[in-house]
Every structure is written in structure tokens, then in C-alpha cells.
């Protein structure tokens, strides 16, 4: 009987075709906790693009691995997986340039007041929309602060510094690994000296709530805050207040405390905010690359081999005792 490969979401057509050669591919009817919990029964591999209920790990005795379609592991209860002897693998770095391009595109749009221009051109006419151009600003030669210098931060550095001639300030735990041209700095310095601040850090105990009212007060008048990390790294209430009356010029938000964003959320009515539905890392090209990584790891695991990007190495002995 073929192994069941369960995915929380539909995948790239090429990836779907490849996974179907490795087992019986089942796609969740919807990416909700109840559907994932109910429909994943009997899975050998779970492909993760939505939060996984921890109950699955204790229930599924034949579950070998969960493979993250991407890099972030906050959707996977890692301790529960490790305790159950289930491998956790991911596909890091393949959508870094996708996220970096999103940061640049959205920052440019906000600097040129695109949300207001687009809305006014449609509702108030040519002259009203064109008047916004007098207050538009250029990205080139400005200072960008990057909080988190992983794959995304490094990809963003290359575009910002090499393509736009920007000065790059970086908050990093490994300043010795910074590329030439990036300057290590602490968070307060980055906030107070940057025209654009990009949050590209993982969500953990150190970064949760890293941007609150005190931090926002440090930002320069007109500066832009970009969040492509996770929603809880920012105190949303403080950001709403800063956007309404504080010093900052605007925000680019791809992630939120609550997802999907509620229909009555204050962000939705703000003209100095660009909102996207957690899609900074998603393009046709990145979906294919992430999916190809999932196929590679799935093939290795089903063949009895250790995944290349094993995220819970402490599980290995337990895993081997379960499956030989």
C-alpha cells in the first residue's frame, strides 16, 4: 500500500505530479485545524503550509515526518514532534529573494504614496491624485535597517545596497558574518537612523513584541516600518497609534497577530499602510522552488534516509527505533 502524503494546501502542479509518484497525495479540503486534524489520519508525510495541531503527533503511529513548505517553523509544534519520534524538515532560503523583492516593491510604493494615489485617481480624479507626487520620495541613497540577517536579510542587503546604493544597518547576533558594506548596529540605533526598517527576524521569545510604543517613538519622522517576519514581533496597538498620530510615515505589513485579518481591523482603513495577506514569499517561481525542496526531502525520508534540512536532530535515535 503506498504511503499517504498529506498537504495542508494545494501545491505547484509540477510538485503535485512529482509527489504523486512517491505516494498517495491528499490535499486538505481547507487549511483549518479541524480539517487538517481529521483528514491527515494515516499520513506518513505531512506537507506544512498551515499550523499543525499537536494532537496529530500522538495519534499517528505511522507518521514519519512533517516537511515545512518554506523555512519558518512556528506552524509546527516542534517539541510534540520530537517527543513522538517524528522528523521535522524545512526548505530554507529558496524564497529569500522573493521576500526581499516584496520589501523593496512595497517600500517604493509607500514612499511614492501609491495607496493614496490609486484611491484618489479612481474616486477624486486626475488632479487630486497627481498632487500626491509633490510629496513622494525616492528610495535610492537612503538608509535601510534590517532586523535579522538570515537568508531574507542577506538577499535584501544585496538588492538595497547593490541596486539602490542604500546604506545598510543590520541588527544581527553574528556581526562577523555580515557582508561587506553592511554595518552592525543595535535596535535603537537602527530605529533612530533608518528611513526604512525591515523586520526579517524569526519569531521567538527574544523577538516577540520587539517593536512597541517606545521603539516606534525612536523612528524618524516619515520613516517606514516593514514587517515580513511574524505579526507578534510588533505590538499592534502601539503601531496603530503611531500610524494615526506618531512620527512614522507608514507601514508595510504582510503578517499580523490574527490571520486572516479581521474585516473591521483599523489597518484596513489607513492610507499610509500597505497590507498583503502573508504572501511576501509567494510567487510562481518560489512556489516551485519550495515544492521541489519538499519533494527532495520527502523522497529521502521515504527511502529511509535522513533529510538534508533536519530541524530536530535530537529525534533521530527515536525515529530509527520506530522505523528501523
C-alpha positions as CSV (number, residue, x, y, z in Angstrom):
1,X,0.0,0.0,0.0
2,X,1.5,3.4,-1.0
3,X,2.5,5.9,1.7
4,X,0.0,8.7,2.2
5,X,1.4,12.2,1.7
6,X,-0.9,14.8,3.2
7,X,-0.7,18.5,2.3
8,X,-2.4,21.4,4.1
9,X,-2.7,23.3,0.8
10,X,-2.7,22.7,-2.9
11,X,0.9,22.7,-4.4
12,X,2.5,23.8,-7.6
13,X,1.3,21.5,-10.5
14,X,4.8,20.2,-11.1
15,X,5.3,19.4,-7.4
16,X,1.9,17.7,-7.2
17,X,2.8,15.5,-10.1
18,X,6.2,14.5,-8.5
19,X,4.6,13.8,-5.1
20,X,2.0,11.6,-6.7
21,X,4.8,9.3,-8.0
22,X,6.0,8.9,-4.4
23,X,2.7,8.1,-2.7
24,X,-1.0,8.8,-2.4
25,X,-1.2,12.6,-2.3
26,X,-4.2,14.0,-0.3
27,X,-4.9,17.7,-0.1
28,X,-6.8,19.2,2.8
29,X,-10.3,20.4,2.0
30,X,-9.4,23.6,3.7
31,X,-6.4,24.7,5.8
32,X,-8.3,24.8,9.1
33,X,-7.2,23.0,12.3
34,X,-10.3,20.7,12.2
35,X,-9.8,19.7,8.6
36,X,-6.1,19.1,9.0
37,X,-6.7,17.1,12.1
38,X,-9.4,15.0,10.6
39,X,-8.1,14.5,7.1
40,X,-4.5,13.7,7.9
41,X,-5.3,10.3,9.5
42,X,-3.0,7.7,8.2
43,X,-0.4,10.0,6.8
44,X,3.3,9.1,6.5
45,X,4.3,12.6,5.5
46,X,2.6,15.9,6.2
47,X,3.5,18.9,4.0
48,X,3.0,22.0,6.1
49,X,1.7,25.4,5.0
50,X,-0.7,25.9,7.9
51,X,-0.5,25.3,11.7
52,X,-0.4,21.7,12.6
53,X,-2.5,20.5,15.7
54,X,-0.2,18.9,18.2
55,X,-2.7,16.1,18.7
56,X,-1.7,14.6,15.3
57,X,1.7,13.5,16.7
58,X,0.4,11.4,19.5
59,X,-2.3,9.9,17.3
60,X,-0.4,9.0,14.1
61,X,1.8,5.9,14.8
62,X,2.9,5.7,11.1
63,X,3.8,9.4,10.7
64,X,7.4,9.7,9.7
65,X,7.9,13.4,9.1
66,X,6.4,16.8,8.7
67,X,8.0,18.8,5.9
68,X,7.6,22.6,6.0
69,X,6.9,24.1,2.6
70,X,9.2,27.0,3.4
71,X,11.5,27.9,6.2
72,X,9.6,29.2,9.3
73,X,8.8,26.5,11.9
74,X,6.2,28.4,14.0
75,X,3.4,26.4,12.4
76,X,4.9,23.1,13.7
77,X,4.8,22.1,17.5
78,X,8.5,21.0,17.4
79,X,8.6,19.5,20.9
80,X,5.5,17.4,20.2
81,X,7.0,16.1,17.0
82,X,10.3,15.3,18.7
83,X,8.6,13.5,21.6
84,X,6.7,11.4,19.2
85,X,9.8,10.5,17.1
86,X,8.6,12.4,14.1
87,X,11.2,14.1,11.8
88,X,10.7,17.8,11.1
89,X,12.3,19.2,7.9
90,X,12.1,22.5,6.1
91,X,13.2,24.2,2.9
92,X,15.2,27.3,3.9
93,X,16.3,30.1,1.7
94,X,14.5,29.3,-1.5
95,X,12.1,32.2,-1.3
96,X,14.5,34.8,0.3
97,X,14.8,36.8,-2.9
98,X,11.0,36.7,-3.3
99,X,10.6,38.3,0.2
100,X,13.4,40.8,-0.4
101,X,11.8,41.9,-3.7
102,X,8.5,42.3,-1.8
103,X,10.2,44.6,0.7
104,X,11.6,46.8,-2.0
105,X,8.5,46.9,-4.1
106,X,6.2,47.8,-1.1
107,X,8.7,50.4,0.3
108,X,8.8,52.1,-3.1
109,X,5.1,52.1,-3.3
110,X,4.6,53.7,0.1
111,X,7.3,56.3,-0.5
112,X,5.6,57.3,-3.7
113,X,2.2,57.3,-1.8
114,X,0.7,54.7,-4.1
115,X,-2.2,53.7,-1.8
116,X,-3.5,57.3,-1.8
117,X,-2.7,58.0,-5.5
118,X,-4.5,54.9,-6.6
119,X,-7.6,55.5,-4.4
120,X,-7.8,59.2,-5.4
121,X,-7.3,58.6,-9.1
122,X,-10.4,56.3,-9.0
123,X,-12.6,58.4,-6.7
124,X,-11.4,62.0,-6.9
125,X,-9.8,62.4,-10.3
126,X,-6.5,63.1,-12.0
127,X,-5.5,66.3,-10.4
128,X,-6.2,65.2,-6.8
129,X,-4.2,62.0,-7.4
130,X,-1.3,63.8,-9.1
131,X,-0.9,66.2,-6.3
132,X,0.5,63.4,-4.1
133,X,3.6,63.3,-6.3
134,X,4.9,66.5,-4.8
135,X,5.4,64.6,-1.6
136,X,6.7,61.4,-3.0
137,X,10.2,60.3,-2.0
138,X,12.9,58.2,-3.6
139,X,14.4,55.0,-2.1
140,X,17.9,55.4,-3.6
141,X,20.7,56.6,-1.3
142,X,18.5,56.3,1.8
143,X,19.3,54.2,4.9
144,X,17.7,50.8,5.4
145,X,17.7,49.0,8.7
146,X,17.4,45.2,8.6
147,X,16.5,43.4,11.8
148,X,17.6,39.8,11.2
149,X,20.3,38.9,8.8
150,X,19.3,35.4,7.7
151,X,18.6,34.4,4.1
152,X,16.0,37.2,3.7
153,X,18.1,39.8,5.3
154,X,21.1,39.0,3.1
155,X,19.0,38.9,-0.1
156,X,17.6,42.3,0.9
157,X,21.0,43.7,1.6
158,X,22.2,42.7,-1.9
159,X,19.3,44.5,-3.6
160,X,19.2,47.6,-1.4
161,X,23.0,48.2,-1.3
162,X,23.9,47.0,-4.7
163,X,20.9,48.1,-6.6
164,X,19.8,51.3,-4.8
165,X,23.0,52.4,-3.2
166,X,21.4,52.4,0.2
167,X,23.3,52.5,3.5
168,X,22.5,49.2,5.4
169,X,22.3,49.0,9.1
170,X,21.9,45.5,10.5
171,X,20.7,44.0,13.8
172,X,22.3,40.6,14.0
173,X,23.6,38.1,16.5
174,X,26.5,37.4,14.2
175,X,28.1,40.7,13.2
176,X,31.2,38.8,12.0
177,X,29.2,37.2,9.2
178,X,27.8,40.5,7.8
179,X,28.6,41.1,4.1
180,X,31.0,43.9,3.2
181,X,29.0,47.1,3.1
182,X,26.6,46.3,6.0
183,X,27.1,48.0,9.3
184,X,26.2,46.2,12.6
185,X,24.1,48.2,15.0
186,X,21.8,47.8,17.9
187,X,18.0,48.1,17.5
188,X,17.7,51.6,19.0
189,X,20.4,52.9,16.6
190,X,18.7,51.2,13.6
191,X,15.3,52.6,14.5
192,X,16.5,56.2,15.0
193,X,18.8,56.3,11.9
194,X,16.9,54.4,9.2
195,X,14.4,55.7,6.6
196,X,13.1,52.1,6.1
197,X,13.2,49.5,8.9
198,X,12.6,45.9,7.8
199,X,11.7,43.2,10.3
200,X,13.0,39.9,8.9
201,X,13.8,38.0,12.1
202,X,12.3,34.7,13.4
203,X,9.6,34.8,16.0
204,X,10.9,33.6,19.3
205,X,11.0,34.6,23.0
206,X,13.6,37.3,22.3
207,X,11.8,38.9,19.3
208,X,8.1,38.7,20.4
209,X,7.0,42.3,21.0
210,X,10.4,43.6,20.0
211,X,8.7,46.7,18.4
212,X,6.4,48.5,20.9
213,X,5.5,52.1,21.7
214,X,9.0,53.1,23.0
215,X,10.7,51.6,19.9
216,X,8.2,53.3,17.5
217,X,8.9,56.6,19.2
218,X,12.5,56.3,18.2
219,X,11.8,56.2,14.5
220,X,12.5,59.2,12.2
221,X,9.6,61.4,11.0
222,X,8.3,59.8,7.8
223,X,10.2,56.5,8.3
224,X,8.6,53.3,7.1
225,X,8.3,50.0,9.1
226,X,8.1,46.8,7.1
227,X,7.2,43.5,8.7
228,X,7.8,40.3,6.8
229,X,8.7,38.4,9.9
230,X,5.7,37.4,12.0
231,X,2.8,39.5,13.4
232,X,3.7,39.2,17.1
233,X,7.1,40.8,16.7
234,X,5.1,44.1,16.7
235,X,2.7,45.4,19.4
236,X,-0.2,46.1,17.0
237,X,-2.0,48.5,19.3
238,X,1.1,50.6,19.6
239,X,1.6,50.6,15.8
240,X,-2.0,51.6,15.2
241,X,-1.5,54.6,17.5
242,X,1.9,55.5,15.9
243,X,0.3,55.4,12.4
244,X,-2.5,57.6,13.5
245,X,-0.6,60.2,15.4
246,X,3.0,59.2,15.8
247,X,6.2,60.1,14.0
248,X,6.3,57.3,11.4
249,X,5.3,57.7,7.8
250,X,3.7,54.4,7.2
251,X,3.9,50.6,7.5
252,X,4.1,47.7,5.1
253,X,2.5,44.6,6.8
254,X,2.5,41.1,5.4
255,X,1.9,39.3,8.7
256,X,-0.5,40.0,11.6
257,X,-1.3,38.9,15.2
258,X,-4.5,37.3,13.8
259,X,-4.7,35.8,10.4
260,X,-6.8,36.3,8.3
261,X,-7.0,39.9,9.2
262,X,-10.5,40.7,10.7
263,X,-12.8,42.7,8.4
264,X,-13.1,45.5,10.9
265,X,-9.3,45.9,11.6
266,X,-8.1,49.5,11.8
267,X,-5.3,48.8,9.4
268,X,-7.8,48.3,6.5
269,X,-8.9,52.0,6.6
270,X,-5.4,53.5,6.8
271,X,-4.0,55.1,3.7
272,X,-0.4,55.1,5.0
273,X,-0.3,51.3,5.2
274,X,0.3,48.7,2.5
275,X,-1.3,45.3,3.5
276,X,-0.7,41.9,1.9
277,X,-2.2,38.6,3.0
278,X,1.0,36.8,4.2
279,X,2.2,36.5,0.6
280,X,5.6,38.2,0.6
281,X,7.4,34.9,-0.1
282,X,4.9,33.6,-2.7
283,X,5.3,33.8,-6.4
284,X,5.0,31.2,-9.1
285,X,8.8,30.7,-9.1
286,X,9.2,30.5,-5.3
287,X,6.3,28.0,-5.0
288,X,8.0,25.8,-7.5
289,X,11.4,26.1,-5.6
290,X,9.8,25.4,-2.2
291,X,7.8,22.5,-3.6
292,X,10.9,21.0,-5.2
293,X,12.6,21.1,-1.8
294,X,9.6,19.3,-0.3
295,X,9.9,16.6,-3.0
296,X,13.6,16.2,-2.3
297,X,13.1,15.8,1.4
298,X,10.0,13.5,1.0
299,X,11.9,11.2,-1.4
300,X,14.8,11.0,1.1
301,X,12.6,10.2,4.0
302,X,10.5,7.6,2.3
303,X,13.8,5.9,1.1
304,X,14.9,5.6,4.8
305,X,17.4,8.5,4.7
306,X,17.9,11.5,6.9
307,X,16.6,14.7,5.5
308,X,19.1,17.3,4.4
309,X,17.4,20.1,6.5
310,X,16.6,18.2,9.7
311,X,15.2,20.7,12.2
312,X,15.0,18.5,15.2
313,X,18.2,16.4,15.1
314,X,17.6,15.1,18.7
315,X,14.7,13.0,17.3
316,X,16.9,10.7,15.1
317,X,17.5,7.8,17.5
318,X,13.9,7.7,18.5
319,X,12.9,7.8,14.8
320,X,15.3,5.0,13.9
321,X,13.8,2.9,16.7
322,X,10.4,3.4,15.3
323,X,11.1,2.7,11.6
324,X,14.5,0.9,11.6
